[in-house]
């Protein structure tokens, strides 16, 4: 079931509010799916700088990591999000020739969701590319820290 409706359906399921989820106002939500391993990652950055990363891989694999951005990181991300002008972006930026086993990305900011796919170069505005690069860095930093979130608290599903 990896037709055109699969990833949007998974995205909607993963972004649905869940009881006991981390409280606080979400600044930005970043979801990426794909790759050779077929991973699904959801990153939520909250306005207070707290971060939660959920990863799903394989039929039952799941990880949950938490962290906090330093003030400079949070402010840099906020500036990049504002500069991207989500209210003026298209809903989708898709390449003419997508990469097999590449990633699909969804970014939601202030009620606007933008979807794009690898390869990003030449497909998306530079300001959106900057946002994706920053969000990927946050995800990798959170993974590197390997600080598990409290048990039983998940973003979705």
Secondary structure, DSSP 8 states (H G I E B T S, - for coil): --STTHHHHHHHHHHS--TT---S-EEEEEEEEETTTTEEEEEEEETTSEEEEEEEETTTEEEEEEEE--HHHHHHHHHHHHHHTGGGS-SEE--SS--TT-EEEEEEETTEEEEEES--TTTS-HHHHHHHHHHHHHHHHHHHHT-B--TT--S--
